[in-house]
Amino acid sequence: MSVPDYGRDLTFGYFLIPNAADPLLDTAREIEARGLDWIGIQDHPYQRRFVDSWALLGAIAAATTRVGFFPDVANLPLRPPAIMAKTAASLDVLSGGRFELGLGAGGFWDAIAAYGGPRREPREALDALEEAIHVIRMIWSGERNLRFTGTHYRLTGAHSGPVPVHPIGIWLGVYRPRALRLAGRLADGWVPSLHGEITPLGEAGARLDQAAAEAGRDPAEIRRVLNTNGEITDNARLGLLRGPVDQWVDELTDLAVGYAFDTFMFWGEGEDQLARFAEEVAPAVRAQVAAERGRA
């Protein structure tokens, strides 16, 4: 199942694993220097080999000047939404408007509980995510005496600020039908990962569009950001997103015009992968999508 091509401009980024032993800021500078648009950082605070993702996001803000950056996606159960909103707004102000908020309901509940976080059932986690969206947007409003009473979160006379310097998008990393209905109603973007098959993404995208339309929204307003793990090879064709440049170009073009994805976050395997994606794949995908749209 495919969804309409909404014609959004394509952007490209890199999914940076926050391994403490890696030259993370050098890589961030390289991502920017090679012309990519985004840096995404997964948020797993309980992973002992990782630096804290939000500390890294702040360092990236200081180490770069142009590239956008976001948690891909933020771990809500271990990050109270009002404080997360304050940190997000601060990063946006300090970076000149380059921050977006990828947000998830949580997973790996044993690890979350080990760090003192709540252990939530799927319905509870989704209800908490919806409450968090409302709290976050209230904290970004710049208003005083904010009040919110939910099952999981509340505000009792909070004063918001600073106000973000641009409208920060809330991009949800969700998959299941009820979560996609939430995203269609409230989210500014959708951030899934491609796991082996494209078909489930088409079905999920159609659910997202339906939910947006039922909520009176234009589905084209929702940004579609796809995490794409794979390998750019010289010649070998080893499966989806594991092959030479021309295969990558064809497959990402299909995901853009056939499934409405407008942003591709690359997670490569190998020392040359970032350079090849930025210099060989991304420009060719832009050109091929433009050509296909021109023929439509």
C-alpha positions in Angstrom: 0.0 0.0 0.0 1.3 3.4 -0.9 0.3 7.0 0.0 0.2 10.1 -2.2 3.3 12.1 -2.9 2.8 15.4 -1.2 5.7 17.0 -3.0 7.6 18.2 0.0 11.3 19.2 -0.5 13.6 16.3 0.4 16.1 16.6 3.2 18.8 14.1 4.4 20.5 13.4 7.6 22.7 11.1 9.6 21.6 8.9 12.5 24.6 9.4 14.9 25.0 6.6 17.6 26.1 8.4 20.8 29.0 5.9 21.6 31.2 7.6 24.2 34.3 6.1 22.7 33.6 7.7 19.2 34.7 11.1 17.9 31.1 12.4 18.1 31.6 16.1 17.6 34.1 15.5 14.8 31.5 13.4 13.1 28.8 16.1 13.7 31.1 18.7 12.1 31.7 16.3 9.1 27.9 15.8 8.7 27.4 19.5 8.4 30.5 20.0 6.2 29.2 17.4 3.8 26.0 19.3 3.3 23.5 17.0 5.1 20.5 18.7 6.7 20.0 16.8 10.0 21.7 14.9 12.8 19.5 12.5 14.8 20.5 11.0 18.1 18.9 8.0 19.7 18.0 8.4 23.4 18.7 5.4 25.6 20.0 6.8 28.9 20.4 3.3 30.4 22.9 2.3 27.7 26.2 2.4 29.6 28.3 2.9 26.4 26.4 6.0 25.4 26.9 9.6 26.4 23.7 11.3 27.5 21.8 12.2 24.3 20.6 15.6 25.4 24.1 16.6 26.6 25.4 15.6 23.1 22.6 17.6 21.4 23.8 20.7 23.3 27.4 20.0 22.3 26.4 19.6 18.7 24.5 22.9 18.9 27.8 24.6 19.9 30.0 22.7 17.5 27.9 23.4 14.3 26.3 26.4 12.7 23.8 25.2 10.1 22.7 21.6 10.5 19.4 20.8 12.2 19.4 18.3 15.1 16.9 16.3 17.1 16.5 13.3 19.5 15.5 10.3 17.4 13.5 9.8 19.5 13.4 11.2 23.1 12.7 8.7 25.9 9.6 10.2 27.5 9.4 7.9 30.6 12.9 9.1 31.8 12.4 12.8 30.7 9.6 14.8 32.4 7.9 16.7 29.6 7.9 20.1 31.2 11.7 19.9 31.7 12.1 18.4 28.3 10.2 21.3 26.8 12.4 23.8 28.6 15.5 22.1 27.4 14.2 21.9 23.8 13.3 25.6 23.8 16.7 26.4 25.2 18.5 24.4 22.5 16.4 26.1 19.9 17.3 29.6 21.2 21.0 28.8 21.6 21.2 27.2 18.1 19.3 29.9 16.3 16.2 27.7 15.6 17.8 24.4 14.5 16.2 22.0 17.0 13.2 19.7 16.5 11.7 17.2 19.0 11.5 13.5 18.1 9.4 11.9 20.8 8.5 8.3 21.7 6.3 6.7 24.3 9.1 4.5 25.6 10.3 0.9 25.3 12.8 -1.4 27.0 10.7 -1.1 30.2 13.1 -3.2 32.3 15.9 -0.8 31.6 13.7 2.2 32.2 12.6 0.8 35.5 16.2 0.1 36.4 16.8 3.8 36.1 13.9 4.7 38.3 11.4 5.3 35.5 7.8 4.1 35.4 6.9 0.7 33.9 3.9 1.4 31.6 1.6 -0.9 29.7 1.1 0.1 26.0 -2.2 2.0 26.6 -0.7 3.8 29.6 2.4 4.8 27.6 0.3 6.2 24.8 -1.9 8.1 27.2 1.2 9.6 28.8 2.6 10.5 25.4 -0.6 12.4 24.5 -0.5 14.3 27.9 3.2 15.1 27.3 2.4 16.7 23.9 0.0 19.1 25.5 2.4 19.9 28.4 5.3 20.5 26.0 3.3 22.9 23.8 2.1 24.8 26.9 5.6 25.2 28.1 6.6 26.6 24.7 3.8 29.1 24.7 5.5 31.8 26.8 2.4 32.1 29.0 2.3 32.3 32.8 0.3 30.4 35.4 0.0 27.3 33.2 -2.3 24.5 34.6 -2.8 21.0 33.4 -4.2 18.0 35.2 -3.6 14.6 33.7 -3.2 11.0 34.9 0.6 11.1 34.3 1.6 14.7 34.2 0.4 18.0 35.6 1.3 21.7 35.7 0.2 23.8 38.7 0.9 27.4 38.0 4.0 26.9 35.9 5.6 29.9 34.1 6.9 29.1 30.6 10.0 30.4 28.8 12.2 30.8 26.9 10.0 30.7 23.9 11.5 28.8 21.0 12.8 31.0 18.1 10.9 28.9 15.6 7.9 26.6 15.8 9.5 23.4 17.0 8.0 20.3 15.4 7.0 17.3 17.5 7.8 14.2 15.5 6.4 11.0 16.9 8.2 7.6 16.6 5.1 5.4 16.6 3.9 2.3 14.7 0.7 0.9 16.1 -2.8 1.9 14.9 -3.9 3.8 18.1 -0.5 5.6 18.2 -0.8 6.5 14.5 -4.2 8.0 15.2 -2.6 10.1 17.9 0.1 11.2 15.5 -2.5 12.1 12.8 -4.4 14.2 15.3 -1.5 16.0 17.1 1.9 15.5 15.6 3.9 17.7 13.3 5.9 14.7 12.0 6.3 10.9 12.0 9.6 9.2 12.6 9.5 5.4 12.0 12.5 3.2 11.2 12.6 0.8 8.2 12.8 -2.8 9.5 13.2 -5.1 6.6 10.0 -4.5 4.6 8.4 -1.4 3.0 4.8 -2.7 3.0 4.1 -2.1 6.7 5.3 1.5 6.3 2.7 2.0 3.5 -0.1 0.6 5.7 1.0 2.8 8.6 1.3 5.9 6.4 -2.3 5.3 5.2 -3.5 5.1 8.8 -1.7 8.3 9.6 -3.3 10.1 6.6 -6.8 8.8 7.5 -6.4 10.0 11.1 -5.2 13.4 10.0 -8.1 13.8 7.6 -10.6 12.7 10.3 -9.2 15.3 12.6 -9.7 18.0 9.9 -6.0 18.3 9.1 -4.2 18.2 5.8 -2.1 15.0 5.8 0.5 16.8 3.7 1.3 19.0 6.8 2.8 16.0 8.6 6.5 15.6 8.0 7.6 12.0 7.2 11.1 11.2 8.5 12.5 7.7 7.9 15.5 6.1 9.7 17.2 3.9 7.1 19.9 1.5 8.3 21.9 -0.2 5.5 25.1 -0.4 3.5 26.2 1.3 0.3 28.3 -1.3 -1.6 30.4 -1.1 -4.7 28.5 -3.7 -6.7 26.9 -6.4 -4.4 23.1 -6.3 -4.1 22.4 -7.8 -0.7 18.8 -6.8 -0.1 16.8 -3.7 0.7 19.1 -0.7 1.2 22.1 -2.9 1.0 23.5 -2.4 -2.4 25.3 0.1 -4.8 24.4 3.7 -5.2 21.9 3.2 -8.1 19.9 0.7 -5.9 19.8 3.2 -3.0 18.7 5.9 -5.4 15.9 3.8 -6.8 14.7 2.6 -3.4 14.8 6.0 -1.7 13.0 7.6 -4.7 10.3 5.0 -4.3 10.0 5.8 -0.6 9.6 9.5 -1.5 7.2 9.4 -4.3 5.3 6.2 -3.4 5.2 6.5 0.4 5.5 10.3 1.0 8.7 10.3 3.0 10.5 13.6 2.7 13.5 13.1 5.1 15.9 10.2 5.2 18.1 9.6 8.2 21.0 7.3 7.2 22.7 4.9 9.6 25.6 3.3 7.6 28.0 0.5 8.4 31.6 1.3 7.5 34.0 4.2 7.4 33.1 5.5 4.0 29.4 5.3 4.4 28.7 8.9 5.5 30.7 10.3 2.7 29.0 8.1 0.1 25.5 8.8 1.3 26.1 12.6 1.4 28.0 12.9 -1.9 26.6 10.1 -4.1 23.2 9.1 -2.8 21.5 12.2 -1.5 22.0 14.5 -4.6 21.0 11.6 -7.0 17.8 11.0 -5.0 16.9 14.7 -5.2 17.5 14.7 -8.9 15.5 11.5 -9.6 12.6 12.5 -7.4 12.4 15.9 -9.2 12.5 14.1 -12.5 9.7 11.7 -11.5 7.6 14.5 -10.1 8.1 16.4 -13.4 6.7 13.5 -15.3 3.7 13.1 -13.1 
